[in-house]
Each structure stands twice: as C-alpha cells, then as structure tokens.
Amino acid sequence: MSHDDPEAAGQQLYELLAKDRELTEFLHEVAGTSAGQIGRHGRTGCGVILTRGRRNTVVGYSDPDARRMDEIQAGFDDGPCLTAQRTETISHVVDVLHETRWPAYMSEVRAFGIRSILGVPLVLGDAGAAAMNFYSTEPDSFTTADIEDARRFSRIASQALTVAARIARAQEAAEHRRRAMESRTPIDVAVGIVMAQNRCSQEAAFEILQTASSHRNVKLRDLATELVASIGQPVPVAAFEE
C-alpha cells in the first residue's frame, strides 16, 4: 500500500474493523496502519489511550516507543493526547524543543528524541474518552493533510472503541449483579432462620442481623454464612446462566 494513498489506507482500516478478531489486535493494527500514513518526515509512531472513570489505559500502539510515550503521558495524566480527548480538539506540537505546554511530560519526551506530536480525539459518546497520539522524530512533521488523514483514521478507531467500551461496561455490570446475588443468597436464608427462631417479620429479622453484624464488627454476608452453617445447613450458592 502506498504511503500517499490515504483512500486505500482508509479502506484497509474498514476491512480490519469488519474482521472477527480481538480488540487489542485490531487497535494495534489501526495504530500501525495510521502511523504508516501520518507524517511526511522521519519515523512516526502511534498510540491510543482510553480513559474510563479515572483510569488512563494504553489500548493500542504501533511500536514499543509509541507505547512508552503514551504510558508516560498516562502516568502524568497530562499531555497532548489527554488534552485532545478532554477538549475534543486537535493538540498539535510543532516542535517539542520549543513547546511550553505540559512541561513535565515534554521534559520526558525530549529525552526519547521525539520532536513533534499530534493528539487526535476519538468520539465515544457515553462509552468513555479516548484519543490517538502520533509521534515523530522530526520537527514540524505533521502537515494539514496529515491532520485530516488522522481525523479519518480516528473515526475507525472510535467505532471499535465505542463497541468495546460498551461491551466492557455490560460485562462489569453483569459481574456486579453476580456478586450482589452471591452475597444476598446466604443473607436471605439467614433472615428466614431468624424469622423462624424469633417468630418475627422479615423486616425485623433483617434488622436483628444488621444489629448483630454491627456489634460484632462482622460483614453482614459473613455473619449470615456463619448462622446458616451453625444449624448444619450448606451455604446456598446462586445459580447463573452463561
């Protein structure tokens, strides 16, 4: 594929998106393909940072150096990529040697021989925030045409990350429900035991358990499990469908 054929590069990215593959593998390929098309001078690297909650994670990169640059930026929680995703605008560093923004991060980047950087936001909606970072060893490496190409490549990465983030969020919600049900099952059985022993209502039995849990400084689930075991009953396990 020619370096000067952005349409062919865009088509390749769409073909990558259509393939059934692991997300991480796809994002590495997107970063690699994008890096090969952006920047007209010197070697260009590309990394993708995803932010969910307060955690910055490098989820794709074209080479180890790009990964390292993104990891340093994620550690500082500051830099052109993170600024791009937070402001939803392009962050362009023409020459690292003369850049005054993000001083701590720039100091680290200079040590690795990086001279110009381009941060491009990814649009994920409510699925999180992300951006692509392009690194070049030459100053003023990114032209207006490069920036437009980077925008186009970022749309492909946005689609993949949006789907992946929503899937991850659904999986986390399912895991939280599973854990809640696992905790609740022995509590429900223990409430029934207390109701039978004290001939009281469900609400009163639950309050008895809560009071005992507080006085003994023991988690409610652990106390319930102990009570169920004390009468010779196995601790119930919630059943889940895959």
LINMOGI-V154761 format. One record per helix or strand. SS is the DSSP state (h for helix, s for strand). FROM is the first residue (numbers start at 0). LEN is the number of residues. If there is no record, write none. Layout:
{{SS:FROM:LEN} {SS:FROM:LEN}}
This chain:
{{h:5:13} {h:22:15} {s:43:9} {s:54:7} {h:63:13} {h:79:8} {s:90:3} {h:95:3} {h:102:9} {s:115:7} {h:124:3} {s:128:8} {h:143:55} {h:201:15} {h:219:11}}
